[in-house]
Amino acid sequence: MYQLKADNTDALNSALRTKMVEFNAQHFDAQRVPLGYKFTDEQGELVAGISGCVFGNWLMISWLWCSDVARGQGLADKLLTALEQSAIELGATTAQLDTLDFQAKPFYEKRGYSVKYQLNNYPRSGTRYFMEKPL
């Protein structure tokens, strides 16, 4: 007999993700190829970085971050350009990302991204934008 139990742990979340990835892999003809770039300072400390993956025709951008001291120096633009170029070389034709209303929507719009849909009142009073760009 099955038993319903509450489990609010990261371990359950991780196990479910693993199971879904295994299930989905049976139906996809593509593998995720991780990509990332970073800038470090003289001490080797991370000051800016970007990560994502190519999955078939898609560049899926996960994270783009710049430290306060690195902002306004063009590092984010260089990171995004490098990631997009690597994705194109791997066959990606479209880039996808999400950003919040207080993050980088104008930055992405200036670089050709457009909002495909948005979640209003996220998580309560903000907006989460899902954006795409042809590569």
N, C-alpha and C positions, 0 to 999 in steps of 0.2 A: 504494500500500500504506500502511496506517495504521501509525504508530509509537507505542508506549507510552513516555511520558516522565514522570519525576517532576517535579512543579512545586508547591512548597510556598509559593507567593507569594500576596500579597494580590491581585495583578493577576488571577490565575486565579480566585480566589474571587469577585472583582467581576465578571469576565466571565461566570462561570457564573450568578451571581445575575441579571445582565442578561438572559441567554438564558432563564432560567426565568420571569422576570417577563413577558417578551415572549410566551412560550408560554402561560402561565397567563391572560394578558389576553384571549386568544382564547376562553376558556371562562367568563369571569366577566362578569356584567352590572353590575359596580360598579367604581368607581375609588377609590383611596386618597386621602383628604382629610387632609393633615397638620394637626395641632393642637399647640399648645404654649403654656405660660404660664411666666413667671419672676418672681422677686423679685430686685431689685438693691439694693445699698447706695447711700449718698450719692455714692460715687465711680463708680457705674455697674458695679461688680463683681457678678457672679452670686453670689447666696447660696442660692438654691433654685430648682428648676425641674421641670417635668414636660413630657413629650412623648409623642406617640402619633399615631394616625390613626383615622379612621372608614373602615371598609371594609364597605359594605353595611349590614347590621344590627349590626355589631360595632364597639365602641370597643376598639382594641388599644393598650394602654398599654405604651410601650417603656421609658421612664425616669422615675423620680421620685427626686430627689436634694435633700438639704438639707445645707448646710455645718455644721460642728460648732457655730459661733456662732449659727446660725439654728434649731437643733433645740430642740424644746420650746416654741416660740412659736406653734404652730398654723398655720404656713405650709404644711406638707404637706397638711393638711386643706383649706385654702383652695385650693391648687393642684388637688387631686384633685376637689373640688367643681366648680371652674370648668371643668375638662376634661370631666367627666361631663355638665355642663349644656350645654356646646357640642356634645357628641356627641349628646345627646338632640335638640337643635334640628336636627341634621343627619339625624335618623332612626334613630340607633342605639338598640337595645333591650337589648343585653347588653354588659357590659364584660369584658375578659379581660386578664390580666397574669400574669407569673411573678415569684417572689421566692425568695430563698434563706433557709435556716434562721437565719442571723445578721442578716438584713435586717429586713423590715417585715411579716412575716406577721400578728402581732397587730394592728398598725395597720390593715391591710386588713380583717381579720375584724371589728373594731369598726365598720367602715364598710359592712358587709353582704356582703363577699366570702367565698366559701367555696371550699375546696380541691376541685378536680375530679379531679386526679390528681397524683402526686408521683413524682419520680425519687430513689430512695434511693442512697446511696453516691455522691453527686454533688459534686464531680468524683471524690472518693475516699471521703470519710467524712461529707459533709454531705447535705443534702436540698434539692431544688429543687421548689417548690410551684407548680402551675398553678392559678390561681384565676379565678372568674367571679362576676359580680353582675348581676342584672336591673336595668335602668335605668328 
